[in-house]
Amino acid sequence: MVNDQGELDLNFIKAQTITFADIHSQLTIHETYMHRCLELAKSGAGYVAPNPMVGAVLVHKEKIIGEGFHQQCGGPHAEVNCISSVKEVDKDKISSSVLYVSLEPCSHFGKTPPCTDLIIANRIPEVVIGCRDPFKEVDGKGIEKLKAAGIKVAYGILEKECQQFNKRFFTFHTKHRPYIILKWAETADGKIAGDGTNRLLISNEQTYRLVHKWRSEEASILVGTNTAMLDDPELTTRNWIGPSPIRLVVDVDLKLPSTLKIFNDKQGTVIFSKIKHEEKGHLKYYQVTEDVNLVHQIVNALYQMKIQSVIVEGGASLLQSFIDEEMWDEVRVIKNEKLIINNGLAAPELGIKNAVEEIKILGDSIKIYNHELG
């Protein structure tokens, strides 16, 4: 604590019953267990959306007696699984333990009962929270309910890390749109496709597997008409263990043949068209209009459908449209550093030079750009 002159307030220091070393130690302990919460929460990636990924740890005298994470949308929350995991021999310790949870416990009835009620019922005296929940039904209400029950609450532990961990969830509820990732592969001379109709394979097999991993982490995947027609992609995660995203395709005039892989029944597909608005089995037609910006119509439609994230994989025109509208959060550019084709379709122009991360996989380099940091 400092006074108005920016100097240490010695009276404040003397009034404390713990030393600064103790404070530092306590923060370190909180951060350690919060890191464990995030580690647990990762296991729910791809399975809990539109819910956030959450992990929880129950600690008694610096010993973990229970752990849990949110495993599936509609299933028990992290706090429930954590408390349920406590062994019978340790049940009597729950009421004298500290519960760590990466996101504010819910205080409302949804698909499951409020986690705050469970915490109160188990007489847990202290709860340490990573960050507040931006969902309007929670957003501070869980913290207030716990405090009103006499529970000691601390929050903001690794706050930025916890918010970044659920960046899709936070973007959806604070910006009212999905988290948007643009991805493409380009040659060493900046081409995204060749001149001919044959598909140009740019990235290597290991990078291709990484792309399928990326797909498993997002709620949806979007391509344009030409990409669907020329490449005939299936847009699934067949080369990675994990759920496939909802497939989205722009087909304004409904000219794509039904024999394309994107229309098979391996996953649901949403078609953006100006012709019709209906649902047929695993296919959903969402009507767009010509007098409104297409990118904004797609983004608004995804928000209405409660789709929290989308990875746009092409083509160049569609990707450039998102860039021009500044409607993106991340860009992931794969470059084959040896392949030069001279003539071909130019890659999108991002206009940002500084990548926040670079990955090397054999002859491929992957640069990741962040819009807010750009």
C-alpha positions as CSV (number, residue, x, y, z in Angstrom):
1,M,0.0,0.0,0.0
2,V,1.3,3.5,-0.9
3,N,0.3,6.9,0.4
4,D,-0.6,10.0,-1.7
5,Q,3.1,10.7,-2.2
6,G,3.7,7.3,-3.7
7,E,5.6,6.1,-0.7
8,L,5.1,3.0,1.3
9,D,2.5,3.4,4.0
10,L,4.3,2.1,7.1
11,N,1.1,2.3,9.3
12,F,-0.7,0.0,6.9
13,I,2.2,-2.5,7.0
14,K,2.2,-2.5,10.8
15,A,-1.5,-3.1,10.9
16,Q,-1.3,-6.3,9.0
17,T,-1.2,-9.7,10.7
18,I,0.7,-11.3,7.8
19,T,4.1,-10.4,6.3
20,F,4.7,-9.4,2.7
21,A,6.4,-12.7,2.3
22,D,3.2,-14.4,3.3
23,I,1.2,-12.3,0.8
24,H,3.6,-13.3,-2.0
25,S,3.4,-16.9,-0.9
26,Q,-0.4,-16.9,-0.9
27,L,-0.5,-15.4,-4.3
28,T,1.8,-18.0,-5.6
29,I,-0.3,-20.7,-4.1
30,H,-3.5,-19.2,-5.7
31,E,-1.8,-19.0,-9.1
32,T,-0.5,-22.6,-8.8
33,Y,-4.0,-24.0,-8.2
34,M,-5.6,-21.7,-10.8
35,H,-3.1,-23.0,-13.4
36,R,-4.3,-26.5,-12.4
37,C,-7.9,-25.4,-13.0
38,L,-7.0,-24.3,-16.5
39,E,-5.1,-27.5,-17.2
40,L,-8.2,-29.5,-16.2
41,A,-10.5,-27.3,-18.2
42,K,-8.6,-28.0,-21.4
43,S,-10.1,-31.5,-21.5
44,G,-13.5,-30.0,-22.3
45,A,-12.3,-28.3,-25.5
46,G,-14.6,-29.0,-28.4
47,Y,-17.3,-30.7,-26.2
48,V,-18.8,-28.0,-24.0
49,A,-19.7,-25.2,-26.4
50,P,-21.6,-23.0,-26.2
51,N,-20.7,-23.3,-22.5
52,P,-17.2,-22.2,-21.4
53,M,-14.4,-24.6,-20.5
54,V,-14.1,-24.6,-16.7
55,G,-11.9,-26.4,-14.2
56,A,-12.2,-26.7,-10.4
57,V,-9.9,-27.8,-7.6
58,L,-10.7,-28.4,-4.0
59,V,-7.8,-27.9,-1.6
60,H,-7.5,-28.8,2.1
61,K,-4.4,-27.6,3.9
62,E,-2.5,-27.3,0.6
63,K,-3.5,-30.8,-0.5
64,I,-5.8,-31.4,-3.4
65,I,-8.7,-33.6,-2.4
66,G,-11.0,-33.1,-5.4
67,E,-10.7,-32.1,-9.1
68,G,-13.2,-31.7,-11.9
69,F,-13.9,-30.0,-15.2
70,H,-17.0,-29.3,-17.3
71,Q,-17.0,-32.3,-19.6
72,Q,-20.0,-31.8,-21.9
73,C,-22.7,-29.2,-22.6
74,G,-25.7,-30.0,-20.6
75,G,-23.7,-32.1,-18.1
76,P,-22.5,-31.3,-14.6
77,H,-20.4,-28.2,-14.2
78,A,-16.8,-28.3,-13.0
79,E,-17.7,-27.5,-9.4
80,V,-20.1,-30.5,-9.3
81,N,-17.6,-32.9,-10.7
82,C,-14.9,-31.6,-8.4
83,I,-16.9,-32.0,-5.2
84,S,-18.2,-35.4,-6.4
85,S,-14.6,-36.6,-6.9
86,V,-13.7,-36.2,-3.2
87,K,-13.1,-39.6,-1.7
88,E,-15.3,-40.8,1.2
89,V,-12.4,-40.6,3.6
90,D,-12.0,-36.9,2.8
91,K,-15.7,-35.9,2.8
92,D,-15.4,-34.3,6.2
93,K,-12.7,-32.0,5.0
94,I,-14.9,-30.3,2.4
95,S,-16.3,-27.8,4.9
96,S,-12.8,-26.6,5.7
97,S,-11.3,-26.5,2.2
98,V,-10.8,-23.8,-0.4
99,L,-12.5,-24.2,-3.8
100,Y,-10.6,-22.9,-6.8
101,V,-12.5,-22.4,-10.0
102,S,-11.4,-20.8,-13.3
103,L,-14.7,-19.0,-13.9
104,E,-17.3,-17.5,-11.6
105,P,-19.8,-20.2,-10.4
106,C,-23.3,-19.9,-11.9
107,S,-26.1,-18.7,-9.7
108,H,-29.1,-19.4,-12.0
109,F,-31.1,-22.5,-13.1
110,G,-30.1,-23.5,-16.6
111,K,-29.7,-27.1,-17.8
112,T,-28.2,-27.8,-14.4
113,P,-28.9,-26.3,-10.9
114,P,-26.8,-23.3,-9.6
115,C,-23.3,-24.2,-8.6
116,T,-23.4,-21.5,-5.9
117,D,-26.2,-23.5,-4.1
118,L,-24.0,-26.6,-4.1
119,I,-21.0,-24.7,-2.7
120,I,-23.2,-23.2,0.0
121,A,-24.8,-26.5,0.8
122,N,-21.4,-28.1,1.3
123,R,-20.4,-25.2,3.6
124,I,-17.2,-24.5,1.7
125,P,-15.8,-21.4,3.5
126,E,-13.6,-19.9,0.8
127,V,-13.8,-19.7,-3.0
128,V,-11.0,-18.4,-5.3
129,I,-12.2,-17.5,-8.8
130,G,-10.1,-16.8,-12.0
131,C,-12.5,-14.3,-13.6
132,R,-16.1,-13.2,-13.7
133,D,-18.5,-14.8,-16.1
134,P,-19.7,-12.3,-18.8
135,F,-22.9,-14.2,-19.4
136,K,-25.7,-11.8,-18.3
137,E,-27.4,-14.5,-16.1
138,V,-24.3,-14.7,-14.0
139,D,-21.9,-11.7,-14.4
140,G,-21.2,-11.0,-10.7
141,K,-24.3,-12.5,-9.3
142,G,-22.5,-15.8,-8.4
143,I,-19.9,-13.9,-6.5
144,E,-22.5,-11.8,-4.7
145,K,-24.5,-14.9,-3.7
146,L,-21.5,-16.6,-2.2
147,K,-20.6,-13.5,-0.3
148,A,-24.1,-13.1,1.0
149,A,-23.8,-16.7,2.4
150,G,-20.8,-15.7,4.4
151,I,-18.3,-17.3,2.1
152,K,-14.9,-15.6,1.6
153,V,-14.4,-14.9,-2.1
154,A,-11.3,-13.8,-4.0
155,Y,-11.4,-13.3,-7.8
156,G,-9.1,-12.0,-10.5
157,I,-6.5,-14.7,-10.0
158,L,-4.8,-15.1,-13.4
159,E,-7.7,-13.1,-14.7
160,K,-6.2,-12.4,-18.2
161,E,-5.2,-16.0,-18.6
162,C,-8.6,-17.2,-17.7
163,Q,-10.3,-14.7,-20.0
164,Q,-8.0,-15.6,-22.9
165,F,-8.6,-19.3,-22.2
166,N,-12.3,-18.8,-22.9
167,K,-11.8,-16.1,-25.6
168,R,-14.5,-17.6,-27.8
169,F,-17.1,-17.4,-24.9
170,F,-16.0,-13.9,-23.9
171,T,-16.1,-12.6,-27.4
172,F,-19.6,-14.0,-28.0
173,H,-21.0,-12.5,-24.8
174,T,-19.2,-9.1,-24.9
175,K,-19.1,-8.4,-28.6
176,H,-22.2,-10.3,-29.6
177,R,-20.6,-12.2,-32.4
178,P,-18.5,-15.4,-32.8
179,Y,-14.7,-15.5,-32.3
180,I,-13.4,-15.3,-35.9
181,I,-10.3,-17.1,-37.2
182,L,-9.1,-16.6,-40.7
183,K,-6.8,-19.3,-42.1
184,W,-5.1,-19.9,-45.4
185,A,-2.0,-21.6,-46.9
186,E,0.2,-19.9,-49.4
187,T,3.3,-20.6,-51.5
188,A,6.6,-19.0,-50.9
189,D,5.7,-16.4,-53.6
190,G,2.3,-15.6,-52.0
191,K,-0.1,-17.7,-54.0
192,I,-3.1,-19.4,-52.4
193,A,-4.0,-21.5,-55.5
194,G,-2.8,-22.3,-59.0
195,D,-4.2,-21.2,-62.3
196,G,-5.7,-24.5,-63.2
197,T,-8.7,-26.3,-61.8
198,N,-6.7,-29.0,-60.0
199,R,-6.3,-28.4,-56.2
200,L,-2.9,-27.1,-55.2
201,L,-1.5,-29.0,-52.1
202,I,0.6,-26.4,-50.3
203,S,1.1,-27.6,-46.7
204,N,2.8,-30.8,-45.7
205,E,1.1,-33.8,-44.0
206,Q,2.0,-32.8,-40.4
207,T,0.7,-29.2,-40.9
208,Y,-2.4,-30.7,-42.4
209,R,-3.0,-32.7,-39.2
210,L,-2.6,-29.5,-37.2
211,V,-5.3,-27.9,-39.3
212,H,-7.6,-30.7,-38.4
213,K,-6.8,-30.2,-34.8
214,W,-7.7,-26.5,-35.2
215,R,-11.0,-27.5,-36.7
216,S,-11.8,-29.7,-33.7
217,E,-11.4,-26.6,-31.5
218,E,-14.0,-24.4,-33.3
219,A,-17.8,-24.5,-33.4
220,S,-18.0,-23.9,-37.2
221,I,-16.0,-23.7,-40.4
222,L,-16.8,-21.5,-43.4
223,V,-15.8,-21.6,-47.1
224,G,-17.0,-19.8,-50.2
225,T,-18.6,-21.1,-53.3
226,N,-15.5,-21.5,-55.4
227,T,-13.5,-23.3,-52.7
228,A,-16.4,-25.8,-52.2
229,M,-16.7,-26.4,-56.0
230,L,-13.0,-26.6,-56.9
231,D,-11.5,-28.3,-53.8
232,D,-14.6,-30.4,-52.8
233,P,-13.5,-30.3,-49.1
234,E,-15.3,-32.4,-46.5
235,L,-14.4,-29.9,-43.7
236,T,-14.3,-32.6,-41.0
237,T,-11.6,-33.7,-38.5
238,R,-11.0,-37.0,-40.1
239,N,-7.2,-36.7,-39.4
240,W,-7.6,-35.8,-35.8
241,I,-9.5,-37.2,-32.8
242,G,-12.2,-34.6,-31.9
243,P,-15.6,-33.3,-32.9
244,S,-16.1,-31.9,-36.4
245,P,-17.3,-28.3,-36.6
246,I,-20.6,-27.3,-38.2
247,R,-20.0,-26.7,-41.9
248,L,-20.9,-23.3,-43.4
249,V,-20.8,-22.5,-47.1
250,V,-21.7,-19.4,-49.1
251,D,-23.8,-20.5,-52.1
252,V,-25.8,-17.4,-52.9
253,D,-27.4,-18.7,-56.1
254,L,-27.5,-22.4,-55.0
255,K,-25.4,-23.6,-57.9
256,L,-23.3,-26.1,-55.9
257,P,-24.1,-29.7,-56.8
258,S,-25.5,-31.8,-54.0
259,T,-22.8,-34.5,-54.7
260,L,-20.1,-32.3,-53.0
261,K,-18.7,-33.7,-49.8
262,I,-19.7,-30.7,-47.8
263,F,-23.3,-31.8,-48.2
264,N,-22.9,-35.3,-46.9
265,D,-24.5,-36.4,-43.6
266,K,-21.2,-36.6,-41.6
267,Q,-22.0,-33.2,-40.1
268,G,-24.6,-30.5,-40.3
269,T,-24.2,-27.8,-43.0
270,V,-25.5,-24.3,-43.2
271,I,-25.9,-22.8,-46.7
272,F,-26.0,-19.0,-47.0
273,S,-28.3,-18.3,-50.0
274,K,-30.5,-15.5,-51.3
275,I,-33.0,-18.0,-52.6
276,K,-34.5,-19.8,-49.6
277,H,-34.6,-20.1,-45.8
278,E,-35.5,-23.6,-44.6
279,E,-34.2,-26.7,-42.9
280,K,-33.9,-30.2,-44.4
281,G,-32.4,-32.8,-42.2
282,H,-28.8,-32.0,-41.6
283,L,-28.9,-29.1,-44.1
284,K,-30.0,-25.6,-43.1
285,Y,-30.6,-22.8,-45.7
286,Y,-30.1,-19.4,-44.2
287,Q,-31.4,-16.6,-46.5
288,V,-29.2,-13.5,-47.1
289,T,-30.0,-10.4,-49.1
290,E,-27.9,-8.6,-51.7
291,D,-28.4,-5.1,-50.2
292,V,-26.7,-5.9,-46.9
293,N,-23.0,-6.7,-46.4
294,L,-22.6,-10.4,-46.7
295,V,-19.9,-10.7,-44.0
296,H,-22.0,-8.9,-41.4
297,Q,-25.1,-11.1,-42.4
298,I,-23.0,-14.3,-41.8
299,V,-21.6,-13.0,-38.5
300,N,-25.1,-12.0,-37.2
301,A,-26.6,-15.3,-38.3
302,L,-23.9,-17.2,-36.4
303,Y,-24.7,-15.2,-33.3
304,Q,-28.4,-15.9,-33.7
305,M,-27.6,-19.6,-34.1
306,K,-25.5,-19.4,-30.9
307,I,-22.3,-20.5,-32.8
308,Q,-19.5,-19.1,-30.7
309,S,-16.6,-19.5,-33.1
310,V,-15.8,-19.9,-36.8
311,I,-12.7,-20.6,-38.8
312,V,-12.8,-19.3,-42.3
313,E,-10.7,-21.4,-44.7
314,G,-11.3,-19.8,-48.0
315,G,-11.4,-18.8,-50.7
316,A,-9.3,-15.7,-51.2
317,S,-12.2,-13.4,-51.9
318,L,-14.2,-14.4,-48.8
319,L,-11.1,-14.1,-46.6
320,Q,-10.3,-10.7,-48.0
321,S,-13.9,-9.6,-47.3
322,F,-13.5,-10.4,-43.6
323,I,-10.2,-8.6,-43.5
324,D,-11.6,-5.5,-45.3
325,E,-14.5,-5.4,-42.8
326,E,-12.0,-5.8,-39.9
327,M,-14.1,-8.7,-38.8
328,W,-11.6,-11.1,-37.4
329,D,-9.8,-12.0,-34.2
330,E,-7.0,-14.2,-35.4
331,V,-5.3,-14.9,-38.7
332,R,-3.3,-18.1,-39.2
333,V,-1.1,-18.1,-42.3
334,I,0.7,-21.3,-43.4
335,K,3.5,-20.7,-45.8
336,N,5.4,-23.4,-47.8
337,E,8.8,-21.8,-47.8
338,K,10.1,-23.8,-50.8
339,L,7.1,-24.0,-53.2
340,I,7.1,-21.3,-55.9
341,I,4.5,-21.5,-58.7
342,N,4.9,-18.0,-60.2
343,N,1.4,-17.8,-61.7
344,G,-1.7,-18.3,-59.5
345,L,-4.3,-16.7,-57.3
346,A,-2.8,-14.2,-54.9
347,A,-3.2,-14.7,-51.1
348,P,-5.3,-12.2,-49.1
349,E,-3.6,-9.0,-48.0
350,L,-3.7,-8.7,-44.3
351,G,-1.8,-5.4,-43.8
352,I,-0.2,-6.5,-40.5
353,K,3.4,-7.5,-40.4
354,N,4.0,-8.5,-36.8
355,A,2.9,-12.0,-35.8
356,V,2.3,-12.9,-32.2
357,E,3.5,-16.5,-32.7
358,E,5.4,-18.5,-35.3
359,I,5.6,-22.2,-35.7
360,K,7.9,-24.3,-37.9
361,I,6.8,-27.7,-39.2
362,L,9.3,-29.2,-41.6
363,G,9.3,-26.9,-44.6
364,D,6.2,-24.9,-43.5
365,S,6.1,-21.8,-41.3
366,I,2.9,-20.8,-39.6
367,K,2.4,-17.2,-38.5
368,I,-0.4,-16.3,-36.1
369,Y,-1.7,-12.7,-36.0
370,N,-3.9,-11.2,-33.3
371,H,-6.2,-8.3,-34.3
372,E,-6.1,-6.5,-30.9
373,L,-2.3,-6.8,-30.8
374,G,-1.8,-5.9,-34.5
